[in-house]
Amino acid sequence: MKYSSEYRDPELAKALVSAIARDVEGFDGQMTLMEVCGTHTMSIYQHGIRSLLPNQVRLISGPGCPVCVTPIGYVDQAVAYARRPDTIVATFGDMIRVPGSTSNLLREKAQGADVRIVYSPLDALTLAEKNPDKQVVFLGVGFETTAPTIGGSLLEAEKRKLTNYYVLCAHKTMPAPMAALTSDPELKVDGYICPAHVSTVIGSNAYQPLVEKYGIPCVVTGFEPVDMLRGIQLLVRQVVAGEARVECEYSRIVKPAGNRTAQAILSQVFEPCDAEWRGIGLIPDSGLELRAEFQKYNALRVLPVEVEEPKEHQGCLCGEILKGKFTPKQCPLFRKACTPEHPIGACMVSSEGTCAAEYKYGC
């Protein structure tokens, strides 16, 4: 197929739904497939993919939203920087309303803090260049998809000899959390719809160790309805056959080796570190921190701030929802105390959050 409209062809989608139903005929029990990409989550809800599948196939959402998996303590750190009178906090828009323990960046901005929404780390770099009397702290949140752009901004800061540009790092990497979830005996995931955006950088081969160690099927798929259904069909066939391998439905974009240029930037600027994931906890080597030669851009090291003790919001099940153990409707706050206008958990804030998707498209 050549054009995006072909990936939305109703007849082709119907044919795939029928094929999936045939593939699971005689399958005893129910298989659980998890997507770990926020855009996949939104696509599944938006196109009603769950309602099209036979009872033997169960889809659950995992930790695919980078804003959602960022721990509440990080938001508290960002708020602390916003309260510094000589500091500009630059951030992508989806972080500004994420609740911290007692505040968020939007509230701080309303009270006079200099918080700027930017569309690229280079925008934050320009802010630093135009405001030499200010310290500019960029919130480095995201997976391998956005981390290279932030790494690139630091390389550019070196070229421009900027001394007032810093990053507050909270970068996460796949597929370490997928391995952690696979090891969870309560979850029992039978296959993964692998994150497509991340896979453009790390490549489909990155999931091979997961397949070899855990014997779990992995399929990289695109975001359109036909993409999703074809990817699910590939996973279903592996589960039914008792096989496990990496397959790539999204080969028009994702290559086995990934994006070597982006990988080189990641390797040059960052090194692996243990990272805290909301709901999951500490996962070894699942994060990225600045290498020694780039520590001069590390906000926490150069610009220390006092941060309040992190406090989770009572009743919020965001962490359990990110692990796929609960659905948004099972949270006592969903659609009651927690709404997009007044979010309590990060899963309701981000446009890629499971709760936001359920609220917008769920029945």
Backbone hydrogen bonds in HBPLUS format (Angstrom, degrees):
<---DONOR---> <-ACCEPTOR-->    atom                        ^
c    i                          cat <-CA-CA->   ^        H-A-AA   ^      H-
h    n   atom  resd res      DA  || num        DHA   H-A  angle D-A-AA Bond
n    s   type  num  typ     dist DA aas  dist angle  dist       angle   num
A0006-GLU N   A0003-TYR O   3.03 MM   3  5.58 143.8  2.16 111.6 121.2     1
A0007-TYR N   A0004-SER O   2.97 MM   3  5.39 144.0  2.11 108.7 118.9     2
A0008-ARG N   A0005-SER O   3.03 MM   3  5.19 157.7  2.08 106.8 111.5     3
A0226-VAL N   A0007-TYR O   3.02 MM 219  4.95 163.1  2.05 156.4 150.9     4
A0013-ALA N   A0009-ASP O   2.97 MM   4  6.21 156.5  2.02 153.5 160.9     5
A0014-LYS N   A0010-PRO O   2.88 MM   4  6.12 157.9  1.93 148.4 153.9     6
A0015-ALA N   A0011-GLU O   2.99 MM   4  6.22 155.0  2.06 144.0 150.7     7
A0016-LEU N   A0012-LEU O   3.03 MM   4  6.29 151.2  2.11 145.3 152.6     8
A0017-VAL N   A0013-ALA O   2.96 MM   4  6.25 155.7  2.02 151.1 157.9     9
A0018-SER N   A0014-LYS O   3.00 MM   4  6.25 159.8  2.04 150.0 154.9    10
A0019-ALA N   A0015-ALA O   2.93 MM   4  6.14 150.1  2.02 140.5 149.4    11
A0020-ILE N   A0016-LEU O   2.89 MM   4  6.13 156.4  1.94 150.5 155.8    12
A0021-ALA N   A0017-VAL O   3.10 MM   4  6.35 157.1  2.15 144.9 151.0    13
A0022-ARG N   A0018-SER O   3.03 MM   4  6.35 152.1  2.11 145.3 152.6    14
A0023-ASP N   A0019-ALA O   2.89 MM   4  6.13 151.6  1.97 146.3 154.8    15
A0024-VAL N   A0020-ILE O   3.18 MM   4  6.46 138.3  2.36 146.5 155.3    16
A0025-GLU N   A0022-ARG O   3.23 MM   3  5.27 162.2  2.26 104.5 109.9    17
A0027-PHE N   A0024-VAL O   2.87 MM   3  5.12 164.6  1.89 130.7 131.6    18
A0031-MET N   A0056-GLN O   2.75 MM  25  6.03 163.2  1.78 168.2 162.1    19
A0058-ARG N   A0031-MET O   2.86 MM  27  5.99 161.1  1.90 171.1 176.6    20
A0190-ASP N   A0032-THR O   2.76 MM 158  5.25 160.3  1.80 151.6 157.8    21
A0033-LEU N   A0058-ARG O   2.82 MM  25  6.13 167.5  1.83 169.6 174.0    22
A0060-ILE N   A0033-LEU O   2.94 MM  27  6.28 155.2  2.00 155.4 159.9    23
A0034-MET N   A0191-GLY O   3.00 MM 157  6.47 161.1  2.04 161.2 162.0    24
A0193-ILE N   A0034-MET O   2.86 MM 159  6.00 167.4  1.87 143.5 147.1    25
A0035-GLU N   A0060-ILE O   3.14 MM  25  6.66 152.0  2.22 161.6 169.1    26
A0062-GLY N   A0035-GLU O   2.87 MM  27  5.85 151.9  1.95 177.8 172.1    27
A0040-HIS N   A0037-CYS O   3.09 MM   3  5.23 121.3  2.45 100.1 114.7    28
A0041-THR N   A0037-CYS O   2.99 MM   4  6.35 154.9  2.05 151.2 159.0    29
A0038-GLY N   A0064-GLY O   3.03 MM  26  4.76 136.9  2.22 115.6 102.6    30
A0042-MET N   A0038-GLY O   3.05 MM   4  6.37 160.5  2.09 147.3 150.8    31
A0043-SER N   A0039-THR O   2.97 MM   4  6.13 155.2  2.03 142.2 149.5    32
A0044-ILE N   A0040-HIS O   2.85 MM   4  6.07 161.3  1.89 157.6 161.4    33
A0045-TYR N   A0041-THR O   3.14 MM   4  6.42 163.3  2.17 151.6 155.5    34
A0046-GLN N   A0042-MET O   2.76 MM   4  5.82 168.0  1.78 153.8 158.1    35
A0047-HIS N   A0043-SER O   2.99 MM   4  5.91 163.6  2.02 148.2 151.4    36
A0049-ILE N   A0044-ILE O   2.98 MM   5  4.98 147.0  2.09 143.6 150.2    37
A0048-GLY N   A0045-TYR O   3.21 MM   3  5.14 158.7  2.26 101.6 108.0    38
A0052-LEU N   A0049-ILE O   3.03 MM   3  5.32 150.1  2.12 108.2 117.5    39
A0053-LEU N   A0050-ARG O   3.23 MM   3  5.57 157.3  2.29 109.8 116.1    40
A0057-VAL N   A0054-PRO O   3.04 MM   3  5.79 168.2  2.05 124.0 127.8    41
A0064-GLY N   A0062-GLY O   2.88 MM   2  5.68 138.4  2.06 105.8  93.6    42
A0068-CYS N   A0065-CYS O   3.05 MM   3  5.21 115.1  2.48 100.2 116.0    43
A0069-VAL N   A0065-CYS O   3.12 MM   4  6.43 150.4  2.22 157.3 165.2    44
A0070-THR N   A0067-VAL O   3.33 MM   3  5.38 150.2  2.42  99.1 107.6    45
A0278-ARG N   A0069-VAL O   2.81 MM 209  4.61 171.8  1.81 129.4 131.6    46
A0074-TYR N   A0071-PRO O   3.05 MM   3  5.67 142.2  2.20 113.9 122.9    47
A0076-ASP N   A0072-ILE O   3.11 MM   4  6.49 153.3  2.19 146.9 154.5    48
A0077-GLN N   A0073-GLY O   3.00 MM   4  6.32 144.1  2.13 139.4 148.8    49
A0077-GLN N   A0074-TYR O   3.08 MM   3  4.98 117.8  2.49  91.0 106.3    50
A0078-ALA N   A0074-TYR O   2.97 MM   4  6.34 156.2  2.03 149.9 156.0    51
A0079-VAL N   A0075-VAL O   2.92 MM   4  6.20 156.1  1.97 150.9 157.4    52
A0080-ALA N   A0076-ASP O   2.96 MM   4  6.19 151.3  2.04 142.3 150.1    53
A0081-TYR N   A0077-GLN O   3.04 MM   4  6.42 151.3  2.13 148.5 155.6    54
A0082-ALA N   A0078-ALA O   2.98 MM   4  6.27 150.9  2.07 145.1 153.6    55
A0083-ARG N   A0079-VAL O   3.12 MM   4  6.40 133.8  2.34 142.4 153.7    56
A0083-ARG N   A0080-ALA O   3.26 MM   3  5.25 134.8  2.48  93.2 105.0    57
A0084-ARG N   A0081-TYR O   3.06 MM   3  5.32 159.9  2.10 108.3 114.7    58
A0087-THR N   A0084-ARG O   3.35 MM   3  5.47 161.3  2.39 117.3 116.0    59
A0135-GLN N   A0086-ASP O   2.86 MM  49  6.19 163.9  1.88 156.1 161.7    60
A0088-ILE N   A0135-GLN O   2.80 MM  47  6.11 158.8  1.84 151.1 157.0    61
A0137-VAL N   A0088-ILE O   2.84 MM  49  6.21 162.2  1.87 163.5 169.6    62
A0089-VAL N   A0114-ASP O   2.98 MM  25  6.42 159.6  2.02 159.1 163.7    63
A0116-ARG N   A0089-VAL O   2.78 MM  27  6.15 163.5  1.81 159.8 165.6    64
A0090-ALA N   A0137-VAL O   2.86 MM  47  6.02 163.9  1.89 144.0 149.4    65
A0139-LEU N   A0090-ALA O   3.01 MM  49  6.43 154.0  2.08 165.5 173.1    66
A0091-THR N   A0116-ARG O   2.95 MM  25  6.37 153.7  2.02 163.1 171.1    67
A0118-VAL N   A0091-THR O   2.91 MM  27  5.79 158.2  1.96 138.9 145.5    68
A0095-MET N   A0092-PHE O   3.26 MM   3  6.12 169.0  2.28 124.9 128.2    69
A0096-ILE N   A0093-GLY O   3.29 MM   3  5.69 153.6  2.36 111.4 118.1    70
A0098-VAL N   A0095-MET O   3.33 MM   3  5.44 160.8  2.37 105.5 111.1    71
A0106-LEU N   A0096-ILE O   2.89 MM  10  5.39 134.4  2.10 166.3 152.4    72
A0100-GLY N   A0103-SER O   2.70 MM   3  5.23 147.3  1.80 152.6 163.8    73
A0108-GLU N   A0104-ASN O   3.10 MM   4  6.40 159.9  2.14 150.6 156.6    74
A0109-LYS N   A0105-LEU O   2.86 MM   4  6.03 153.7  1.93 145.8 153.0    75
A0110-ALA N   A0106-LEU O   2.98 MM   4  6.23 154.0  2.05 145.0 151.9    76
A0111-GLN N   A0107-ARG O   3.10 MM   4  6.37 130.7  2.36 137.7 150.7    77
A0111-GLN N   A0108-GLU O   3.10 MM   3  5.05 132.5  2.34  93.0 106.3    78
A0113-ALA N   A0108-GLU O   2.92 MM   5  5.38 160.4  1.95 146.2 139.7    79
A0112-GLY N   A0109-LYS O   3.00 MM   3  5.15 162.5  2.03 109.4 112.2    80
A0123-ASP N   A0120-SER O   2.93 MM   3  5.25 138.2  2.11 106.1 117.7    81
A0124-ALA N   A0121-PRO O   3.05 MM   3  5.07 118.3  2.44  94.5 109.4    82
A0125-LEU N   A0121-PRO O   2.96 MM   4  6.33 146.7  2.07 143.2 153.4    83
A0126-THR N   A0122-LEU O   2.94 MM   4  6.19 151.2  2.02 142.7 149.3    84
A0127-LEU N   A0123-ASP O   3.02 MM   4  6.32 146.8  2.13 140.8 150.0    85
A0128-ALA N   A0124-ALA O   3.10 MM   4  6.46 152.2  2.18 145.4 151.6    86
A0129-GLU N   A0125-LEU O   3.04 MM   4  6.37 151.0  2.13 144.1 152.4    87
A0130-LYS N   A0126-THR O   2.90 MM   4  6.13 151.4  1.98 150.1 157.2    88
A0131-ASN N   A0127-LEU O   2.94 MM   4  5.99 123.1  2.28 140.0 154.2    89
A0134-LYS N   A0131-ASN O   2.96 MM   3  5.49 165.9  1.98 123.5 126.4    90
A0136-VAL N   A0164-ASN O   2.87 MM  28  6.03 175.9  1.87 160.9 161.3    91
A0166-TYR N   A0136-VAL O   2.83 MM  30  6.09 153.6  1.90 168.7 174.1    92
A0138-PHE N   A0166-TYR O   2.82 MM  28  6.15 173.2  1.82 150.4 150.8    93
A0168-LEU N   A0138-PHE O   2.88 MM  30  6.15 163.6  1.91 162.0 164.1    94
A0141-VAL N   A0139-LEU O   3.08 MM   2  5.88 124.0  2.40 109.1  93.5    95
A0140-GLY N   A0168-LEU O   2.95 MM  28  5.49 145.2  2.08 126.3 135.9    96
A0170-ALA N   A0140-GLY O   2.78 MM  30  5.72 138.7  1.95 161.1 155.7    97
A0172-LYS N   A0142-GLY O   3.04 MM  30  6.21 157.3  2.10 140.1 147.4    98
A0146-THR N   A0143-PHE O   3.21 MM   3  5.96 129.5  2.48 119.0 126.9    99
A0147-ALA N   A0143-PHE O   3.13 MM   4  6.20 161.2  2.16 160.0 165.3   100
A0149-THR N   A0146-THR O   3.04 MM   3  5.48 125.3  2.35 110.6 124.0   101
A0150-ILE N   A0146-THR O   3.27 MM   4  6.64 150.5  2.36 151.1 159.8   102
A0151-GLY N   A0147-ALA O   2.83 MM   4  6.09 157.2  1.88 154.8 162.1   103
A0152-GLY N   A0148-PRO O   2.77 MM   4  5.96 151.3  1.85 142.8 151.1   104
A0153-SER N   A0149-THR O   3.05 MM   4  6.29 140.1  2.21 133.3 143.1   105
A0154-LEU N   A0150-ILE O   3.21 MM   4  6.58 143.1  2.36 142.0 150.7   106
A0154-LEU N   A0151-GLY O   3.13 MM   3  5.23 126.1  2.43  97.0 110.5   107
A0155-LEU N   A0151-GLY O   3.10 MM   4  6.49 152.2  2.19 148.3 156.0   108
A0156-GLU N   A0152-GLY O   2.96 MM   4  6.21 149.7  2.05 143.8 152.4   109
A0157-ALA N   A0153-SER O   2.84 MM   4  6.06 142.8  1.98 135.7 146.4   110
A0158-GLU N   A0154-LEU O   3.02 MM   4  6.28 145.3  2.14 141.2 149.4   111
A0159-LYS N   A0155-LEU O   3.21 MM   4  6.57 153.0  2.28 139.2 145.5   112
A0160-ARG N   A0156-GLU O   2.93 MM   4  6.23 156.2  1.98 151.5 157.8   113
A0161-LYS N   A0157-ALA O   2.90 MM   4  5.82 109.9  2.40 133.1 149.2   114
A0162-LEU N   A0157-ALA O   3.09 MM   5  5.32 159.5  2.13 147.2 151.8   115
A0161-LYS N   A0158-GLU O   3.18 MM   3  4.98 149.4  2.28  95.7 104.8   116
A0167-VAL N   A0297-TYR O   2.78 MM 130  6.02 159.5  1.82 175.6 173.4   117
A0299-ALA N   A0167-VAL O   3.11 MM 132  5.47 171.8  2.11 131.2 133.2   118
A0288-LEU N   A0171-HIS O   3.21 MM 117  5.36 140.9  2.37 128.1 128.4   119
A0173-THR N   A0286-SER O   2.76 MM 113  5.13 146.6  1.87 143.9 140.5   120
A0178-MET N   A0175-PRO O   2.95 MM   3  5.12 124.0  2.27 102.7 118.3   121
A0179-ALA N   A0175-PRO O   3.09 MM   4  6.52 148.0  2.20 153.9 163.2   122
A0180-ALA N   A0176-ALA O   3.09 MM   4  6.45 153.1  2.17 146.6 154.2   123
A0181-LEU N   A0177-PRO O   2.92 MM   4  6.14 157.3  1.97 147.2 152.4   124
A0182-THR N   A0178-MET O   2.93 MM   4  6.06 150.5  2.02 141.6 150.2   125
A0183-SER N   A0179-ALA O   3.10 MM   4  6.29 140.8  2.26 140.9 150.3   126
A0184-ASP N   A0181-LEU O   3.09 MM   3  5.13 154.6  2.16 101.6 109.6   127
A0187-LEU N   A0184-ASP O   3.19 MM   3  5.60 148.1  2.30 110.1 118.6   128
A0192-TYR N   A0217-PRO O   2.99 MM  25  6.37 159.4  2.03 147.9 153.4   129
A0219-VAL N   A0192-TYR O   3.02 MM  27  6.36 161.3  2.05 166.4 172.1   130
A0194-CYS N   A0219-VAL O   2.79 MM  25  5.71 150.5  1.88 137.6 145.3   131
A0199-SER N   A0195-PRO O   3.06 MM   4  6.05 147.9  2.16 134.8 144.4   132
A0200-THR N   A0196-ALA O   3.10 MM   4  6.44 133.5  2.33 147.1 157.7   133
A0200-THR N   A0197-HIS O   3.19 MM   3  5.43 138.9  2.37 101.0 111.7   134
A0201-VAL N   A0198-VAL O   2.95 MM   3  5.54 144.2  2.08 112.5 122.4   135
A0202-ILE N   A0198-VAL O   3.00 MM   4  6.33 166.9  2.02 157.5 158.8   136
A0203-GLY N   A0199-SER O   2.75 MM   4  4.71 142.6  1.89 122.3 131.8   137
A0259-ASN N   A0201-VAL O   3.00 MM  58  4.68 152.0  2.07 113.5 121.6   138
A0206-ALA N   A0203-GLY O   3.23 MM   3  5.79 159.9  2.28 111.6 117.3   139
A0204-SER N   A0255-LYS O   3.30 MM  51  6.43 149.1  2.40 124.8 133.1   140
A0207-TYR N   A0204-SER O   3.31 MM   3  6.10 171.2  2.32 120.6 122.7   141
A0205-ASN N   A0256-PRO O   3.05 MM  51  5.08 162.0  2.08 131.9 134.2   142
A0208-GLN N   A0205-ASN O   3.06 MM   3  5.40 165.7  2.08 114.6 119.1   143
A0210-LEU N   A0207-TYR O   3.13 MM   3  5.27 121.4  2.49  99.8 114.2   144
A0211-VAL N   A0207-TYR O   3.12 MM   4  6.48 153.5  2.19 151.0 158.4   145
A0212-GLU N   A0208-GLN O   2.90 MM   4  6.15 163.8  1.93 158.0 162.4   146
A0213-LYS N   A0209-PRO O   2.92 MM   4  5.97 157.4  1.97 146.5 151.9   147
A0214-TYR N   A0210-LEU O   3.02 MM   4  5.86 163.8  2.05 143.7 148.9   148
A0215-GLY N   A0211-VAL O   2.74 MM   4  4.77 134.6  1.94 129.3 137.8   149
A0218-CYS N   A0245-ARG O   3.16 MM  27  6.22 174.3  2.16 149.5 147.7   150
A0247-GLU N   A0218-CYS O   2.95 MM  29  6.44 153.2  2.03 150.9 159.5   151
A0220-VAL N   A0247-GLU O   2.90 MM  27  6.39 157.5  1.95 154.8 159.1   152
A0249-GLU N   A0220-VAL O   2.75 MM  29  5.87 143.0  1.88 164.2 173.2   153
A0250-TYR N   A0220-VAL O   3.34 MM  30  6.10 142.8  2.49 129.4 132.2   154
A0227-ASP N   A0224-GLU O   3.00 MM   3  5.06 112.2  2.47 100.0 116.8   155
A0228-MET N   A0224-GLU O   2.89 MM   4  6.20 164.5  1.92 163.9 167.6   156
A0229-LEU N   A0225-PRO O   2.97 MM   4  6.19 167.1  1.99 152.9 156.1   157
A0230-ARG N   A0226-VAL O   2.88 MM   4  5.93 159.5  1.92 147.6 153.8   158
A0231-GLY N   A0227-ASP O   2.85 MM   4  6.05 160.9  1.89 155.2 160.9   159
A0232-ILE N   A0228-MET O   2.92 MM   4  6.13 158.2  1.97 148.4 154.6   160
A0233-GLN N   A0229-LEU O   2.90 MM   4  6.09 153.3  1.98 142.8 150.5   161
A0234-LEU N   A0230-ARG O   3.01 MM   4  6.31 155.6  2.07 147.9 153.5   162
A0235-LEU N   A0231-GLY O   3.10 MM   4  6.39 156.2  2.15 146.7 152.8   163
A0236-VAL N   A0232-ILE O   2.82 MM   4  6.02 165.5  1.84 155.7 160.0   164
A0237-ARG N   A0233-GLN O   2.97 MM   4  6.16 162.5  2.00 151.9 155.6   165
A0238-GLN N   A0234-LEU O   3.23 MM   4  6.45 150.7  2.32 139.5 146.8   166
A0239-VAL N   A0235-LEU O   2.95 MM   4  6.27 166.0  1.97 159.6 163.0   167
A0240-VAL N   A0236-VAL O   2.90 MM   4  6.08 171.0  1.91 158.2 160.7   168
A0241-ALA N   A0237-ARG O   3.05 MM   4  6.05 151.5  2.14 137.9 145.6   169
A0242-GLY N   A0238-GLN O   2.93 MM   4  5.96 110.7  2.43 137.7 154.6   170
A0243-GLU N   A0238-GLN O   2.85 MM   5  4.86 164.2  1.87 148.7 148.3   171
A0242-GLY N   A0239-VAL O   3.08 MM   3  5.03 150.7  2.17  99.1 108.2   172
A0253-ILE N   A0250-TYR O   3.01 MM   3  5.86 166.1  2.03 124.1 128.6   173
A0254-VAL N   A0250-TYR O   2.84 MM   4  5.81 166.5  1.86 163.7 160.3   174
A0258-GLY N   A0255-LYS O   3.14 MM   3  5.07 142.9  2.28 100.1 111.1   175
A0263-GLN N   A0259-ASN O   3.01 MM   4  6.22 159.9  2.05 152.8 159.3   176
A0264-ALA N   A0260-ARG O   2.92 MM   4  6.06 147.1  2.03 142.1 150.3   177
A0265-ILE N   A0261-THR O   3.19 MM   4  6.55 151.0  2.28 146.0 152.7   178
A0266-LEU N   A0262-ALA O   3.04 MM   4  6.35 163.0  2.07 151.7 156.2   179
A0267-SER N   A0263-GLN O   2.95 MM   4  6.16 160.1  1.99 149.1 154.1   180
A0268-GLN N   A0264-ALA O   2.94 MM   4  6.07 147.7  2.04 141.6 150.5   181
A0269-VAL N   A0265-ILE O   3.01 MM   4  6.11 159.8  2.05 156.5 159.9   182
A0270-PHE N   A0266-LEU O   2.86 MM   4  5.45 155.8  1.92 143.9 152.1   183
A0291-ARG N   A0269-VAL O   2.91 MM  22  5.82 162.9  1.94 154.0 150.3   184
A0271-GLU N   A0289-GLU O   2.85 MM  18  5.56 146.0  1.97 154.8 166.0   185
A0289-GLU N   A0271-GLU O   2.96 MM  18  5.56 167.6  1.97 160.2 162.8   186
A0273-CYS N   A0287-GLY O   3.00 MM  14  5.01 142.9  2.14 122.5 122.9   187
A0287-GLY N   A0273-CYS O   2.88 MM  14  5.01 148.4  1.98 163.5 159.7   188
A0275-ALA N   A0283-ILE O   3.21 MM   8  5.60 166.2  2.23 140.3 142.3   189
A0283-ILE N   A0275-ALA O   2.91 MM   8  5.60 165.8  1.93 156.9 158.2   190
A0277-TRP N   A0281-GLY O   2.88 MM   4  5.05 162.5  1.91 126.6 132.0   191
A0280-ILE N   A0277-TRP O   3.09 MM   3  5.32 140.4  2.25 115.4 127.2   192
A0281-GLY N   A0277-TRP O   2.87 MM   4  5.05 174.9  1.87 148.0 148.1   193
A0294-PHE N   A0291-ARG O   2.87 MM   3  5.43 156.6  1.92 118.9 126.8   194
A0295-GLN N   A0292-ALA O   3.22 MM   3  5.23 169.2  2.23 108.0 110.4   195
A0297-TYR N   A0294-PHE O   3.00 MM   3  5.79 166.1  2.02 121.6 125.8   196
A0298-ASN N   A0295-GLN O   2.98 MM   3  4.95 164.4  2.00 107.4 111.9   197
A0301-ARG N   A0298-ASN O   3.08 MM   3  5.42 127.8  2.36 104.8 118.3   198
A0302-VAL N   A0298-ASN O   2.99 MM   4  6.16 164.9  2.01 163.4 168.1   199
A0303-LEU N   A0299-ALA O   2.69 MM   4  5.21 156.3  1.74 146.5 154.5   200
A0316-CYS N   A0313-HIS O   3.18 MM   3  5.82 164.6  2.21 133.8 138.1   201
A0320-GLU N   A0317-LEU O   3.05 MM   3  5.35 116.0  2.48 105.9 120.8   202
A0321-ILE N   A0317-LEU O   2.90 MM   4  6.12 153.4  1.97 159.2 168.1   203
A0322-LEU N   A0318-CYS O   2.93 MM   4  6.16 150.7  2.02 149.9 157.3   204
A0323-LYS N   A0320-GLU O   3.26 MM   3  5.15 133.9  2.49  90.6 102.7   205
A0325-LYS N   A0320-GLU O   3.09 MM   5  5.54 145.1  2.21 170.3 161.7   206
A0324-GLY N   A0321-ILE O   3.01 MM   3  5.04 155.0  2.07 102.5 110.4   207
A0330-GLN N   A0327-THR O   2.94 MM   3  5.40 150.3  2.03 114.6 123.7   208
A0331-CYS N   A0328-PRO O   2.99 MM   3  5.41 160.7  2.03 113.5 119.9   209
A0334-PHE N   A0331-CYS O   3.23 MM   3  5.46 149.0  2.33 107.2 115.5   210
A0336-LYS N   A0333-LEU O   3.01 MM   3  5.26 157.2  2.06 124.1 128.1   211
A0338-CYS N   A0333-LEU O   2.86 MM   5  5.27 166.8  1.88 146.3 144.0   212
A0335-ARG N   A0338-CYS O   3.05 MM   3  5.56 133.8  2.27 167.9 155.8   213
A0339-THR N   A0342-HIS O   3.35 MM   3  5.06 164.6  2.38 104.5 108.1   214
A0342-HIS N   A0339-THR O   3.04 MM   3  5.06 124.0  2.37  98.9 113.4   215
A0348-MET N   A0345-GLY O   3.09 MM   3  5.72 160.8  2.13 116.3 122.1   216
A0349-VAL N   A0346-ALA O   3.03 MM   3  5.03 138.6  2.21  98.8 110.9   217
A0350-SER N   A0346-ALA O   3.32 MM   4  6.47 163.4  2.35 167.6 163.8   218
A0356-ALA N   A0347-CYS O   3.04 MM   9  6.39 144.0  2.18 153.4 142.4   219
A0353-GLY N   A0350-SER O   3.07 MM   3  5.02 165.6  2.09 105.4 109.5   220
A0357-ALA N   A0353-GLY O   2.96 MM   4  6.21 153.8  2.03 149.2 156.7   221
A0358-GLU N   A0354-THR O   2.89 MM   4  6.11 161.4  1.93 149.8 154.8   222
A0359-TYR N   A0355-CYS O   2.86 MM   4  5.99 158.6  1.90 147.5 153.7   223
A0360-LYS N   A0356-ALA O   3.01 MM   4  6.12 154.0  2.08 142.1 148.7   224
A0361-TYR N   A0357-ALA O   2.84 MM   4  5.85 168.3  1.85 155.5 159.2   225
A0362-GLY N   A0358-GLU O   2.73 MM   4  4.38 136.5  1.92 116.7 128.1   226
